[in-house]
Amino acid sequence: FEVKRGGIIIMTLSAFLLSSITARTRFVASFSSHSVSSFSSVGRSQLRVWSGVASLYRQQNKLFMSTLSEEQIQSIEQQIQSKGDEIRELKASGVDKQALAPHISELLALKAQLAPPPTEKPKAESKKSNNKTQNEKQNSNKKKQESEMSDSELRMVRLQKVKLMREANVEPYAYSYDPTHTSQDLQTLYEGKLDGGEEDEEADVKVAGRIMAKRVFGKLAFFTLQDETGNIQLHLEKKRLGDSFKNIKAWVDSGDILGVRGTIRRTDKGELSVYAKEWTMLTKSAAPLPDKWHGLTDITKRYRSRHLDLIVNPAVRDTFRKRAVITSTLRRTLDALGFLEIETPVLNSQPGGAEAKPFETYHNTMDMDLTLRIATELHLKRMIVGGFHRVYEIGRIFRNEGISTRHNPEFTSIELYQAYADYHDMMELTENLVVEMCDAVSETRQLPYGEHIVSVEKPWRRVTMTDIVKEYIPDFDFESLDTNDPDALVQAKAAATAAGVPKVDELTSVGYVLNACFEELCEPNLIQPTFVIDYPVDVSPLAKPHRSKPGYTERFELFATGRELANSFSELTDPVDQRERFEAQAAKKAAGDEEACDVDEEFLQALEQGMPPTGGLGIGIDRLVMLLTNSPSIRDVIAFPLLKPDGV
């Protein structure tokens, strides 16, 4: 008999029974697709014929399923029947094709479990290129089908594979695996070894990682496996893997984590590969990977889904690997110099050690208002008072301020204090620390950063704040002003306004005007490492007065790439002077300055006990990592930067 509906001609039953096993397989695949797509226009009698054909096919198929028990076969057949009934009901209710797609995919995945392996026939040489073209077309069609699915539909298909694996007594989420080599180990070990097509038959290696790409060509497949160190190709063949080859084709998707054991072979094209003898599903990925070129280009999505960013962007993994090396190098260098790492409180009864707006919180049991620390300075200085000569802390700092490419509300800094040292010693130490960290992650001290080349070779430029401002306002000299003269502030404001510095009318001292001129005119242009020294006392409440310049302090800030990287003082040790500066800050706070600090009586009590001459240094780890990794934004070097909720 012959059934015709909508231009679709279904093969006759006699032709089916007389065809080869390979032809029967193609027929049923065709039948499966037509039975769904044409259901609404096919009568019940024709459907009964189709069901009979499928039943006969399943009976024949059992001859080829020695790897499945009779119970497993019956279970899969029942699932196929149930899923087919569900699809028919959905079609009858008018569900569209897009909604049906995941159900169809589940049905096809179930039927794939009962499909016999293709009959191995010798192929004429003249047909090889044609067969290759057919395989490529099949792979292309499969990719196209998956690309048209939504993420939720792909997730359903993958979870169905999890179910099928468990029904086949295969655990899709392994407990452990013991790889013998990383991909980089193998690339190094076999560099310059093995010609194309040659195999190291004595090798016995095990690798583990995520499958990033799949290429399947009938009885041959190549997967790209990615581990922490890089990529290695997996060479998979049916003749070597046996029955498990059909499972790896049916069950494994890009994004899955596999363990593979085998020998080492270099393909005819020269690609080093693990020539698989066995494979193990370690973790079945329920979610698809983003498209390599188009799926993860939105910068906010990259930050929000950092795990995906790390998977698909090797450069991002390299940045965070370098960050880890930078901080460990910093610790080792300081430890070797005799510094002790100290941990200080994150919760403070009052903020101090910097001018910044704090985050506020509350302790229920103690009934106390608290703030998150804005600096570690005051507690570390109390350790110096207590008798330690060299202390440091690398830790998180929290400031309730704006967000930009160089600012994040929580960031990592190091603060260190050295007894019997001053800011000159701190400049030398800063140079040495940065160079050590640079050498740990870079082969050169000439660092590319955006359109610039930044040299960290020592020594670095040293320039006073008054001198560098004079370079931009050559007709005015702040250092010549008498800060006790009321006209000095008027003159300073006039010079700053003429130079284009905004909002100078709001400033209350010559020191504030000088600092505003520096930040507006000079700071953005400091690309090469530069120590700007001798700050006004007005903007340096914790620094020791300059020993020869009234109105200034022994303080420096390190600048590079147009931003501040480090801050340092000859620390103030006079408790009376310190109290006066605290009280001036408290007055500013009372007047509405949210960044000003209060009087810290506990720190003053420690200072009255006596603190030796001390040099202090703070370095922003995030900004330093930006420089050493050529990262344009602070969010690029913080693994999980603070973001607004998605959609807000």
C-alpha positions in Angstrom: 0.0 0.0 0.0 1.0 3.7 -0.4 -0.1 6.6 1.8 0.1 10.2 0.5 -0.5 13.3 2.6 0.6 16.8 1.9 3.1 15.7 -0.8 4.8 13.3 1.6 5.2 9.7 0.3 5.6 7.1 2.9 7.6 4.0 1.9 5.6 0.8 1.3 5.8 -1.9 3.9 7.1 -4.4 1.4 10.0 -2.1 0.5 10.7 -1.7 4.2 10.8 -5.5 4.9 13.1 -6.1 1.9 15.5 -3.2 2.7 18.8 -3.6 4.4 19.3 -2.9 8.1 20.8 0.5 7.2 17.9 1.4 5.1 15.5 0.4 7.9 17.3 2.7 10.2 17.0 5.6 7.7 13.3 4.8 7.2 12.4 4.9 10.9 14.3 8.2 11.4 12.2 9.6 8.4 9.1 8.0 9.8 9.6 9.6 13.2 10.0 13.1 11.8 7.0 12.8 9.4 4.8 11.1 12.0 5.0 14.2 14.2 5.0 16.9 11.5 2.1 15.4 9.5 0.0 14.0 12.3 -2.8 16.5 12.0 -3.4 15.6 8.3 -3.1 11.8 8.6 -6.1 9.6 9.3 -6.3 7.0 12.1 -6.0 4.0 9.7 -2.7 5.3 8.3 -1.4 5.9 11.8 -2.1 2.3 12.8 0.0 1.2 9.8 2.8 3.5 10.9 2.6 2.1 14.5 2.8 -1.4 13.1 5.8 -0.6 11.1 7.5 1.0 14.1 6.7 -2.1 16.2 8.1 -4.4 13.6 11.3 -2.3 13.5 11.7 -2.4 17.3 11.4 -6.2 17.2 14.1 -6.4 14.5 16.1 -3.8 16.4 16.5 -6.1 19.5 18.9 -8.3 17.5 21.4 -5.4 17.9 20.9 -4.5 21.5 23.1 -6.9 23.4 24.3 -4.1 25.6 20.8 -3.5 27.0 18.8 -6.0 29.1 15.2 -6.9 28.2 13.9 -4.9 31.1 15.8 -1.8 29.9 14.5 -2.2 26.4 10.9 -2.6 27.6 11.3 0.5 29.8 12.6 2.6 26.9 9.8 1.4 24.6 7.2 2.3 27.2 8.7 5.8 27.5 8.6 6.1 23.7 5.0 5.1 23.6 4.1 7.5 26.5 6.0 10.4 24.9 4.3 9.7 21.5 0.8 9.8 23.2 1.8 13.1 24.9 2.8 14.6 21.6 -0.4 13.5 19.9 -2.5 15.1 22.6 -0.5 18.3 22.4 -1.0 18.4 18.6 -4.7 17.8 19.0 -4.9 20.7 21.4 -3.3 23.0 18.9 0.1 23.5 20.4 2.5 25.2 18.0 5.8 23.7 16.7 8.1 25.7 19.0 6.3 24.4 22.1 6.5 20.9 20.7 10.2 21.0 19.9 11.5 19.9 23.4 9.0 17.0 23.4 10.2 15.9 20.0 13.8 16.1 21.0 13.0 13.9 24.0 11.3 11.4 21.8 14.2 11.3 19.4 16.7 10.9 22.2 14.7 7.9 23.5 14.6 6.3 20.1 18.3 6.8 19.7 18.8 4.3 22.6 17.1 1.5 20.5 18.9 2.3 17.2 21.3 -0.4 16.0 24.9 0.5 15.2 25.3 1.1 11.5 26.2 -1.9 9.4 29.9 -2.0 8.7 30.3 -2.4 4.9 33.4 -1.8 2.9 32.9 1.4 1.0 34.2 2.0 -2.5 37.0 4.6 -2.6 34.9 6.8 -4.9 32.2 7.2 -2.3 34.4 8.5 0.5 34.1 12.2 -0.3 30.4 11.8 -0.8 30.0 10.1 2.6 32.1 12.8 4.2 29.8 15.4 2.7 26.7 13.6 4.1 28.2 13.5 7.6 29.1 17.1 7.5 25.5 17.9 6.4 24.1 15.8 9.2 26.3 17.6 11.7 25.3 21.0 10.3 21.6 20.1 10.5 22.0 19.0 14.1 23.7 22.3 15.0 21.0 24.2 13.2 18.3 22.4 15.1 20.0 23.1 18.5 20.7 26.7 17.6 16.9 27.2 17.1 16.1 25.9 20.6 15.8 28.2 23.6 17.9 27.6 26.6 15.0 26.1 28.5 14.4 23.6 25.7 18.1 22.7 25.5 18.0 22.2 29.3 15.1 19.8 29.0 16.9 17.7 26.4 20.0 17.5 28.5 18.1 16.5 31.7 16.4 13.8 29.6 19.9 12.5 28.8 20.6 12.5 32.6 17.5 10.3 33.1 18.5 7.9 30.2 22.0 7.6 31.6 20.7 6.6 35.0 18.3 4.1 33.5 21.4 2.6 31.8 23.1 2.4 35.2 25.5 5.2 34.3 26.0 7.9 37.0 26.1 11.4 35.3 27.6 13.1 38.3 30.7 11.3 39.4 32.2 11.4 42.9 35.9 11.7 41.9 38.4 11.2 39.2 42.2 11.0 39.2 43.8 12.6 36.1 47.5 11.9 35.5 48.2 14.9 33.4 46.9 18.4 32.5 46.6 19.5 28.9 49.7 21.7 29.4 51.7 18.8 30.8 51.0 16.8 27.6 51.7 19.7 25.2 55.0 20.2 27.0 55.9 16.5 27.2 55.3 15.8 23.5 56.6 19.1 22.1 58.6 18.2 19.0 57.7 14.5 19.3 55.5 12.2 17.2 55.0 12.7 13.5 51.5 13.1 11.9 49.6 9.9 12.3 52.1 8.5 14.9 50.9 7.1 18.2 52.8 6.6 21.5 51.3 3.1 22.2 53.1 2.9 25.6 51.5 6.0 26.9 48.7 5.6 29.5 47.3 9.0 30.4 44.1 10.3 32.0 42.8 13.8 31.5 39.7 15.6 32.8 38.0 18.8 31.8 35.1 20.5 30.1 34.1 19.6 26.5 34.2 22.9 24.6 33.6 21.6 21.0 32.5 18.4 19.3 33.0 17.2 15.7 31.4 13.8 14.9 32.0 12.0 11.6 30.1 8.7 11.7 32.5 6.2 13.5 35.0 9.0 14.3 34.8 12.0 16.6 37.1 14.7 17.8 36.3 16.6 21.0 38.1 19.6 22.5 38.7 19.2 26.2 39.5 22.3 28.3 41.1 22.1 31.8 42.7 24.8 34.0 45.9 24.9 31.9 44.5 24.9 28.3 43.0 22.6 25.7 43.8 19.1 24.4 42.0 17.2 21.6 40.3 13.9 22.2 40.4 11.4 19.4 37.5 9.0 19.6 36.8 6.0 17.4 34.2 3.3 17.4 36.6 0.5 16.7 38.5 1.4 19.9 35.7 2.4 22.2 33.2 -0.3 21.1 29.7 0.0 22.2 30.5 3.0 24.5 31.1 5.1 21.3 27.4 5.4 20.5 26.8 6.5 24.1 29.4 9.3 24.0 27.8 10.5 20.8 24.2 10.3 22.2 24.9 11.5 25.8 27.7 14.1 25.6 27.1 17.7 24.9 29.4 20.7 24.8 29.9 21.9 28.4 29.9 18.4 29.9 32.9 17.5 32.1 34.6 14.2 31.1 37.4 12.0 32.2 39.2 10.2 29.4 42.0 7.6 29.5 44.1 6.6 26.5 47.3 6.8 24.6 48.8 9.8 22.9 48.5 10.2 19.1 49.3 13.1 16.7 46.7 13.3 14.0 47.5 13.4 10.3 47.1 17.2 10.6 49.6 17.4 13.4 47.2 17.9 16.3 48.3 16.3 19.6 45.4 14.1 20.9 44.5 11.7 23.6 43.5 8.6 21.7 40.7 7.4 23.9 40.4 3.9 25.3 37.7 4.7 27.8 35.7 7.7 29.0 33.7 8.6 32.1 31.0 11.2 32.4 32.1 13.3 35.4 29.4 16.0 35.3 26.5 16.3 32.9 25.9 20.0 32.1 22.2 20.9 32.3 22.8 24.4 30.7 24.3 25.1 27.3 27.5 27.1 26.9 27.2 30.5 25.4 28.1 30.9 21.7 31.9 31.5 21.6 31.7 34.6 19.5 28.2 36.1 20.1 26.8 34.6 23.3 28.8 36.5 26.0 29.8 39.9 24.6 27.6 42.0 26.9 30.0 43.3 29.5 27.5 43.4 32.4 26.4 39.8 31.6 30.1 38.8 31.7 30.5 40.3 35.2 27.2 38.8 36.4 27.9 35.3 35.0 31.6 35.3 35.8 31.7 31.5 35.8 30.7 31.5 32.1 33.1 34.4 31.4 35.9 32.2 32.8 34.9 29.2 30.8 34.8 30.8 27.4 37.4 33.5 27.8 40.9 32.2 28.4 42.3 35.8 28.9 39.9 36.3 31.8 41.2 33.1 33.5 44.8 34.4 32.9 44.0 37.7 34.6 42.8 36.1 37.8 45.6 33.6 37.8 48.0 36.5 37.6 46.2 38.3 40.4 46.7 35.3 42.6 50.4 35.3 41.7 50.7 39.0 42.4 49.2 38.8 45.9 51.2 35.7 46.9 54.4 37.4 45.6 53.6 40.4 47.7 53.1 38.3 50.8 56.3 36.3 50.3 58.3 39.4 49.7 57.1 41.1 52.9 57.4 37.9 55.0 61.1 37.7 53.8 61.6 41.3 55.0 60.4 40.4 58.5 56.8 41.8 58.3 54.0 40.0 60.2 50.6 39.7 58.6 47.9 40.8 61.2 44.2 40.6 61.0 42.2 43.6 62.1 38.4 44.0 62.7 36.0 44.6 59.7 33.3 45.8 62.1 34.2 49.2 63.7 32.3 51.2 66.3 33.4 54.3 64.3 35.2 54.7 61.0 38.7 56.0 60.8 42.0 55.9 59.0 40.7 57.6 55.8 38.2 60.2 54.5 35.4 58.1 53.1 31.7 57.5 53.7 31.3 54.1 55.4 28.7 51.4 55.1 26.5 51.2 58.3 25.2 48.1 60.0 23.8 47.0 63.4 24.7 44.3 65.9 21.5 42.9 67.4 22.9 41.2 70.5 25.2 44.0 71.5 22.6 46.7 70.5 25.4 48.6 68.7 25.5 50.7 65.5 28.6 49.7 63.6 30.3 50.5 60.3 32.4 48.4 57.9 36.0 49.4 57.9 37.2 52.1 55.5 40.9 51.4 56.3 43.0 49.2 58.5 45.4 51.9 59.5 44.5 52.7 63.1 44.5 49.1 64.4 47.8 48.3 62.7 49.4 51.4 64.2 48.3 50.2 67.6 50.2 47.0 66.9 53.3 49.2 66.4 52.6 50.9 69.7 52.4 47.4 71.2 55.9 46.5 70.2 55.8 45.0 66.7 58.2 46.7 64.3 56.8 45.5 60.9 53.2 44.6 60.3 50.8 44.4 57.3 47.4 43.3 56.3 45.9 42.4 52.9 42.2 42.7 53.2 38.9 44.0 51.9 38.0 47.7 52.4 34.4 49.0 52.2 33.5 52.6 51.1 30.0 53.7 50.4 31.1 55.8 47.4 30.6 56.1 43.6 31.3 53.3 41.1 33.5 53.8 38.0 36.2 52.1 36.0 38.6 52.8 38.9 36.2 52.6 41.9 34.3 49.7 43.5 32.5 49.9 46.8 34.6 47.0 48.2 38.2 46.6 47.1 41.4 45.0 48.3 44.3 46.9 49.7 47.5 46.3 51.6 48.5 48.6 54.5 51.9 48.1 56.1 53.8 50.0 58.9 57.5 49.9 59.7 58.9 51.3 62.9 61.9 53.6 62.7 61.3 54.4 59.0 59.9 57.5 57.1 58.3 58.2 53.8 61.6 58.1 51.9 62.0 54.5 53.1 58.5 53.8 52.0 59.2 55.1 48.4 62.1 52.7 48.1 60.0 49.8 49.5 57.2 50.6 47.1 59.5 50.5 44.1 60.9 47.1 45.2 57.5 45.6 45.9 55.9 46.6 42.5 59.0 45.4 40.6 58.9 42.1 42.3 55.2 41.6 41.5 55.8 42.7 37.9 58.6 40.2 37.5 56.4 37.4 38.8 53.8 37.8 36.0 55.6 39.5 33.2 58.7 38.9 31.1 59.3 42.6 30.8 59.1 45.7 32.9 57.9 47.7 29.8 54.1 47.1 30.3 51.5 47.7 27.6 48.5 49.6 29.0 45.9 50.7 26.5 47.7 52.9 24.0 50.7 53.4 26.3 53.8 51.6 27.3 54.4 52.0 31.1 58.0 51.4 32.3 58.3 50.2 35.9 62.1 50.2 35.8 63.6 51.9 38.9 64.0 54.7 39.9 60.7 56.5 39.4 60.2 60.2 39.2 59.7 62.2 42.4 58.1 65.6 42.3 56.4 67.9 44.9 52.8 68.7 44.5 53.6 72.4 44.3 56.2 71.9 41.5 53.9 69.7 39.4 51.0 72.1 39.6 53.4 74.9 38.6 54.0 73.0 35.4 50.4 73.6 34.5 50.0 77.0 36.1 53.5 78.5 35.4 52.6 82.0 36.4 51.5 81.1 40.0 53.6 79.5 42.8 51.5 78.0 45.7 54.7 77.3 47.7 55.4 81.1 47.9 52.1 81.8 49.6 51.9 82.6 53.3 49.0 80.4 54.5 48.4 82.7 57.4 47.7 85.7 55.1 43.9 86.0 54.4 44.7 87.2 50.9 46.5 83.9 50.1 43.3 82.0 49.7 41.8 84.6 47.4 44.9 84.6 45.2 44.9 80.8 45.1 41.2 80.6 44.1 41.7 83.2 41.3 44.7 81.3 39.9 42.8 78.0 40.0 39.7 79.5 38.4 41.8 81.0 35.6 43.3 77.5 34.9 39.8 76.0 34.6 39.6 74.2 37.9 35.9 73.8 38.8 34.1 74.5 42.2 37.0 76.3 43.9 34.7 78.8 45.5 33.5 76.1 47.9 37.1 75.4 49.2 38.2 76.7 52.6 42.0 76.7 52.5 45.0 77.1 50.2 45.8 73.4 50.8 42.4 72.3 49.4 42.8 74.6 46.4 46.3 73.2 45.7 45.0 69.7 45.9 42.1 70.5 43.6 44.4 71.9 41.0 46.6 68.8 41.1 43.6 66.4 40.8 42.1 68.4 37.9 45.2 69.4 35.9 48.0 67.0 36.7 46.7 63.5 37.8 45.1 62.4 34.5 48.5 63.0 32.7 50.7 60.9 35.0 51.1 57.8 32.9 54.5 56.7 34.0 55.1 55.8 37.7 55.5 59.1 39.6 55.8 59.8 43.3 54.0 63.1 44.1 55.3 64.2 47.5 54.8 66.8 50.2 51.0 67.2 50.4 49.2 70.1 52.3 48.4 69.3 55.9 44.7 70.1 55.2 44.3 66.9 53.2 46.6 64.7 55.3 45.2 64.4 58.8 47.4 61.4 59.8 50.7 62.4 58.3 53.7 64.0 60.2 54.3 67.7 59.5 57.1 68.2 57.0 60.4 68.8 58.8 61.3 71.8 56.7 58.1 73.1 54.9 55.4 74.6 57.2 51.9 73.8 56.1 52.9 70.6 54.4 53.4 67.0 55.4 55.7 64.1 54.6 53.4 62.3 52.4 53.5 60.8 48.9 51.1 59.2 46.5 52.1 57.0 43.7 50.4 57.6 40.3 50.5 55.7 37.0 48.2 55.4 34.1 46.4 58.5 35.3 45.3 57.1 38.7 46.5 56.7 42.2 48.1 53.4 43.1 49.6 54.0 46.6 49.6 56.4 49.5 52.2 56.8 52.2 53.2 59.0 55.2 55.8 59.6 57.7 53.2 58.7 60.3 52.1 61.3 62.8 53.3 60.3 66.3 52.4 63.5 68.3 49.2 62.7 70.2 48.3 66.4 70.8 48.7 67.3 67.1 46.7 64.2 66.2 43.9 65.2 68.6 43.7 68.6 67.0 43.5 67.2 63.5 40.8 64.7 64.6 38.8 67.6 66.1 39.0 69.5 62.9 37.7 66.5 61.0 34.9 66.1 63.5 33.9 69.7 63.0 33.7 69.0 59.2 31.6 66.0 59.9 29.2 68.0 62.1 28.9 70.5 59.3 27.6 67.8 57.0 30.8 66.2 55.5 29.9 62.5 55.3 33.5 61.5 54.5 35.1 63.2 57.5 36.1 61.1 60.5 35.4 61.5 64.2 37.7 61.7 67.2 39.0 58.1 67.9 39.7 58.1 71.6 41.0 54.6 71.7 43.6 55.3 69.1 44.6 58.6 70.9 45.1 56.6 74.1 47.4 54.2 72.3 49.3 57.2 70.7 49.7 58.8 74.1 51.5 55.6 75.2 54.1 56.4 72.6 54.6 55.2 69.0 58.1 55.1 67.5 58.9 57.0 64.3 57.0 55.0 61.7 56.6 54.9 57.9 53.2 53.7 56.6 52.2 52.6 53.1 48.9 51.6 51.5 48.7 50.0 48.0 45.4 49.4 46.1 45.8 45.8 44.9 43.0 46.0 42.4 44.4 49.0 40.6 47.9 47.5 40.6 46.5 44.3 39.1 44.9 46.5 36.4 48.3 47.9 35.5 50.1 44.5 35.5 47.4 42.8 33.4 46.5 45.6 31.0 42.9 45.7 32.3 40.9 48.9 31.6 38.3 48.5 34.4 38.5 47.6 38.1 35.6 45.2 37.5 37.9 43.2 35.1 40.1 42.3 38.0 37.5 41.7 40.7 36.0 38.3 40.3 32.5 39.2 41.5 32.0 43.0 41.4 29.0 44.6 43.0 26.1 44.9 40.4 22.5 46.0 40.5 20.0 43.1 40.3 19.4 41.9 36.7 16.7 44.0 35.1 16.9 46.9 37.5 
